[in-house]
Structures are given as structure tokens and as C-alpha cells.
């Protein structure tokens, strides 16, 4: 029986790797903007909470690199920002820009900027995380999960440190848009479609669904009948 299982495993086709050159081009195109946008959502939350610059800088860095750090640790890759000279300065630069901006920008309706900045980073980094995992030989389904982790975990860590309910504990669509973007990226790779066509479409799909959730307050149904509430 073990021999038959081994033979079956050996006969299954290995997951094709994504061309590394394409992934490096994607990283070069999306990383500066993606890091800045996700770091912005962390810095803006600190501004909204009227925290010190140290807290603001910490939130910017954690939000900007948190998801990618967890992804790299899981797939056994070098942690990207430790080996990149500009990632941390970009996060700190974003924190400085927010610190010296007028406080009124981030009050009341201005706080919606946090959600939209986070939505843009969510879509872009879900695609980037999936593509990097595929390039390193991770199978499509786990690679898509790495995309979700890349897009979501930085915001989750930010919320936990801030002491507010994490977005994944609320019914509002958040992980689902990241999963959509990651699934389109992995599915396009399996179908042999052009990466340059699939990646922007996947990022826009994730951003669009998250944006719709923000605008119309879309959410997933909770478990159990409503009659059980308060029981």
C-alpha cells in the first residue's frame, strides 16, 4: 500500500513555477506603491487615535511589512524587507508625511481614507504574495493562501496592537476580496494566461470587491439563526 501511494504521488505533475523574472518585475512595479499605501493605513490609524510619532512609525512599519513577513517565514524565503534597503525608509517616510499633515485631514469623513488605502494595498499584495509563492514552487491553492496572508495579516496585526476589534472578526468583507484576488492570480497561472493581463485584473477585482464592501457595507452572514442572538 505505501508503495502504491508513493507511486501515485510521483506520477502526479508538479505544480509549475511562475517565471521568476515576471515576479521580480511585479515586485519592482508594485512594492514601492504597495508598501507606501499599506504603511499609510497604519500611520493614519495612529493619527486618528492621536498617538505619538513612535507609535505612528511602528504602526506604519507593522502594517506595511507584517503580511509579507509572515508569508516569507511560511514559505521559507528570506524575509523581504530585511534584505531590502528602501522598505523600512518608505514606511518611516509615510509616517513622517502623516505626522506633519494637518490633523483635520484625518478626522470625521477623512478617516475613510484609511479604509480605501487599506483596500488598495489588500488587492495589490494579495496578488504579489500569490505570485511570489508560485515562483518558489508552492502549489496553487497554498500559494493563493499566501496571497491572502500577505494582503490581510499586516492590517490584522495593526488592529490587534491598536486594541480595536480586528477586521476579520467583523462580518464586513475583507478576507474575501483578498481571496478573490489570490484565486484569480493562481487560476490565471494554471490556465496559462498572460501574467501581465491576469495580475492587474486580479488586483482590481480584490480592490473592487473591498471597495464595494466599504461603500455599501457588504458583509457575510453570521453562523446560526438570528433568533439565537442574546440566548
N, C-alpha and C positions, 0 to 999 in steps of 0.2 A: 504493500500500500504506500509506504513512504517513497518507494522508487517511482510509482506512477504519479504521485503528487509532484515530485521533483521534475519528472519528465514533462508534465503539463506546464509547470512554471517556466521551464526552459524553453518550451515551444511557443509561449506567448510572446508577441512582439514587444520589444522595449519601447517605452514612450520616447518619441523623437524629441531631440533637444531643439530649442529655439536658437537660431543663429546668434552667437554671442555679439557679433558686430552690430546686429539690429538692436539688441538690448542696450549696448553701450550708447548707440545713437539716441535711443529713447531716454536713457538716463541723462545724457547731456542736454536734451531738449526740455525735459520735464523737471529734473531735480531742482535747479535753482528756483523756478517759479513755485513748484510744489512745496519745497521746504519753506519758502517765504510765506506762502498762503497758510499752511498749517501752523507755522510759528505765530502768524498773525492772530489766529483764533485763540491761541493760548495767551498771548500778550493782551488781547482785548478783554478776555475774561478777567485778568488781573486788574486791568484798568477799571472795568465795571465794578469790581469788588474794592476799589481804592486801596490796592496793596502797594508795597514798596517796590523800588526798581529791582531789587534782588528777587523778589517773588515773581515779578513780571518776566525777568530774564529766564528764570527757572521754568516757568510755565511755557515760555516760547520754545525753549530747547526741548523739554519733555514732549510737548505736543508735536514738534517738528520731526523728532527722530525716534519717538517711542515705538511706533508700529514697525518701522524698518529695522530697529534694533532687535525686537522680538523675532521678526521674520528671519533675520540673518542667523540668530542663535539657533533657531529651529532647523534650518536647512544646512547648517554647518559652514556658512560663508563668513568671511571676515566682516565684522560689524562696519557698515559702510561709512559712517561719519567719523569713526576713529581714524580711518585711513584717508580722509579727505580734508584738505586744508581749509576749505571755504565753508563747510556746512555749519559749524558752530558760529563763525563770524556772521553768517547770514541771519541766523536765529537771534543773535545778540543785536545785530543792526536793526532788525524788525522791532525788537523790544525798545531800543533807543528811539526809533521813529515814533512809536506809540507814546512813549513817556513824554516826549516833547510836543506832542499834539494837544490841542485844546480838549479838556475833559468833556465838554458838552457834546463832542462828536460821538462819544460812546455811551451816552445816556438816552433813556427813553427809546425812540424808534431806531436810534443809531446802534443799539445792541443787536439788531437784526443782522448787522454786518458780520458779527461773529458766526452766526449760523450759515450765512452764504459763503463766507471764507472757508469754513469747515467743509461745506458741501463740495466746493471746487477741489479742495485737497483730497477729499474722500474718493471722488471719481478718478482723479489722476493717479493717486497712489495705489488704488486697488488694481489698476492696470499695470503699473510699474512693478508691484510686488508679484503679480502673477507671471509677468514676462520674465522677471529675474529667476523665479523658481523654475520655470520651464527651461530656461537657458542652462540651468545647473542640473538638468536631467530629472527633476521632480515630475511625477506623473500628473496628468491634467487636473484631476479632482483635488489632490493635496495642494497643487500649485494655485488653484483658484482659492483655496482656503488661506494660503499665504497672502494672496491679494487682499482678502477680507481683513486679515490681521494687520497688514500694512496700512490699510485705509482707516481702520477703526481704533486700534489699540492706543495710539497716541492721545486721541480725544478721551478715551475711557480713563487712562491714567491721569490726565489733566483734571477730569471731573472728580475722580476719587480723592486726589490731593486737595482739590478745592473744597471738599466736604459737601458737594451737592450731588443729588441723585444722578447716576450715570445715564447717558442717553440710551444705553442698551436695556436699562431697567424701566424704560417708558415705552408705551405702545407705538409712539411715532416712528415712522420708517427711518432707519439709519443703517443697520447692518444689511438690510435687504438691498438698498441701492449699491452698496459695495459688492455684494454677492452677484448682482446683475452685471456690473462692470467686469468682475473677475470671470464670470461664466462666459460672457461674450468673448473676452480675450482668449480664454482657454479653448472655447468652441471654435473660434476662428482659426486657431492654430491647428486643431485636429482636422478641420476641413481643408487645410492647405490654402487659406485665403491670404491675401497680402497683409502683412503686419501694418504697413503704413495706412491701410484702409480700416483695418479692424480696431487698432488701438484708439484712434480718435473717436470712432463710433462708440466703443465701449466706455471711454471716459465720459463722453457726452450723455450716454444713457444713464450712467450712475449719477452724474450731476443732475440730469433732468428729473429723475425719479426722486432724488433727495430734495430738489427744489420744489417739486410738486407737493411733497410731504410738508415742507416748510410753509408754502403758500396756502394750501388747503387743509393743513393739519391732518394729513392722512396717517392712519395707523393700522396695526394688525389687531385682530380680535384677541382678547384675553382668554385664557383657558377657563372652561366651566360656564354654566349658565349664569346670567346676571342675577337671578334670584338668590344665588349662593352668597352674594356680596353682603357683608355685615352679619353673616350667620355665625 
